[in-house]
Each structure stands twice: as C-alpha cells, then as structure tokens.
C-alpha cells in the first residue's frame, strides 16, 4: 500500500467511531483546600497574616473553626509568624462594662496615607469589637498583657472593689475567669515580670498588712501574698532589672528581689531602665508629642516628623479631657485619640481617630516617624472614653 493512499473504508469508519466516543472520564471535582488534612490546613493558614482572617472566616464553617483553634496559634508560634496586634478598651455609657476592640487594618489598602481628600473612600482600618461572654462582671482599669493574653484585674468600672480576674485570650478571642485575688481591689497598681503579675493597692477598709500586695503566677494560675515591708501607701510600681519597686508618696522605695524573695529598703532616686517598648506621650487641646526609648543610645528621644498627625489632631481632636493613647507595636507607633463630637440627633457622637507611624533611626541617632495613615476607626457616643491600649503578640 502506498503512503498516499487512504485507509480502507472499515478502518476509516472505525477511526470515526473512536473520534465520536466520549472523552475519558475525569473526577467530578478538583481537590480543594477543604479536602486537605487538618494539620496541613492549619500549617497553610499559619503563614497568612491575621489581617486576612476576618475575610477568611466568611469562607465556611470549617475555616471559622480552624481560625479559632488553639492549634493554629501553636503553629504560628512554631513557624515564627506571630505578629503584634493593637487591642483597645473603651468605656460605653450604654454598657455596664467596658468594651474591648482589636484594630483591624485592611491588608489590601492601596493608598498609604488616608489623609488624602476623597469624596468617597473605602474603609481602610477600623476597631473590631471582641465578643463578650456571660461570665462575672468585667473588671476595669487594671489591665496587663502576658504573652498572648490580657488580664483584667479588680473592681468593675464604676463599681465597688472586687477580687475577680478575667482573661482575654487574644488568639481565639475568648474570655475565661481566672482565680480570684486574696483581697478585693479597684484601680490597683500592677506590673509584670517573668510571667508573674504583681498587684498592690486599690483597697480600702482592709488591714494594711493583709492587703499590701500579692503576685499571680500565670503558669501555675495561683495567687500568693507578699510580705508587708512596712511601707506607706504606694503610688507607683515598676519592674527594674528583676526587682519590683514600690514607691510611696514621700518618694521612699522598697524593692522586692524576685530571685531571693526578700525586701530591700532603697533611699534616693531610682535609676530606671525603660523597656524598648516604652513610650511617653504629651497631649493638650492643640499639642501632640511623643518620645520613645532608644535602647541603642540608652536615652529618651522625641519622635520627629509628626507635623501632619499633629495638624490632624489639632483640627479633629481637643475633645473634653483630651483623652489620647500611644502604643508601640512591631516597630511602629499607633496614636489614638478622641475627636470632636457632633450634635447628631438623637445622640451626640464623636469619632475615634488613629494614626499608624513607622519609626526610623536616622544618621546622628535621631528618631523620625513616617506617617503611613491617619483615619477614623470608630464612631462612639460622646460619653465614651479610651481606657487602655495594649500591643499583644498573636
């Protein structure tokens, strides 16, 4: 047979039959994320920034379950992908207890500085409320961060002293009750060192020796009283190089050595060693300044380059009391303040403003702040107040 000849009719017919046959069958659906084993799914999600979690939680119930699981945050810690988030506590006139929020920043924002004037603007960042629970009344102003948890200690806001302690797990945004203190307190002073919370003051009508101070071990979840050194009313407490300093009103100092578990009487001024996370803020109705501790040079330095934030504060701040907070979080500063209120019926409302500032150490040792955005993050009733701000690793 020549190569140019057509195939016999039967073969041609057979080929035609083959061409008309249905294609090989394929699986009805392609493999998806939901079909992966939970361990692999958790490891994948652990690499993703928490900024995307609110959106991912809308995908399915399985995603919501994985995003709130303890295994996810254990994986994040193991991979070194934890990040610090800003948590804010606000008082609300319509609530019997303060409300906690987490600052959410839109990871897809395209305009770095939201001070650009626009008629319409997509939401770039906001304060997302943390769900409350039906546990005992929420304590108020004595709050400390230990690891990825926030401890809220003592008497409820605008209520009598209390020994209750509540804990917000910032990984899963769930509340739990912790063991109560030995003494009921309100507006107590506190500090944290080596996983232990030291608390003093905030109680009246109680034996001074009994109510002096106590320490909570977050690992064993137990409270222990500290021996009374005979000091006067404490107005300040601080941790300096492993010692807990209690300062009285006449500037007398007692130091508790955490290693030897004994007291020392200290005379004269105490040489503080600030933490690299410490910030000093200065506010008035038209004035905004802040300083950070430069660990490299061992001194406090004012942050330069904040004129745009100060201008925004001046035009949109100055509310009654000039309540403002600054928190250092992941190499940045977050400045939060209460803006002017508006007389909208039926209620007077005001805006909570926030600025994100990238810190930069320039030649000569000066600290400069590059303003990344300034925006409104929440609108609240006029009587609301910013109570606390914390940077928590999650």
Secondary structure as UniProt FT lines:
FT   TURN            3..4
FT   HELIX           9..20
FT   HELIX           33..35
FT   HELIX           38..46
FT   HELIX           50..52
FT   HELIX           53..56
FT   TURN            57..59
FT   HELIX           61..67
FT   HELIX           70..79
FT   STRAND          84..91
FT   TURN            93..94
FT   STRAND          99..105
FT   TURN            107..108
FT   TURN            114..115
FT   STRAND          125..129
FT   STRAND          142..146
FT   TURN            147..148
FT   STRAND          149..153
FT   TURN            157..158
FT   STRAND          165..169
FT   TURN            170..173
FT   STRAND          174..178
FT   STRAND          189..193
FT   TURN            194..195
FT   STRAND          196..200
FT   HELIX           208..211
FT   STRAND          213..217
FT   TURN            218..221
FT   STRAND          222..225
FT   STRAND          234..240
FT   TURN            241..242
FT   STRAND          243..248
FT   TURN            249..250
FT   STRAND          253..257
FT   TURN            258..261
FT   STRAND          262..266
FT   TURN            276..277
FT   STRAND          279..283
FT   STRAND          288..294
FT   TURN            295..298
FT   STRAND          299..304
FT   HELIX           307..316
FT   TURN            320..321
FT   STRAND          324..329
FT   TURN            330..331
FT   STRAND          332..342
FT   STRAND          349..361
FT   TURN            363..364
FT   STRAND          367..381
FT   TURN            382..383
FT   STRAND          385..393
//
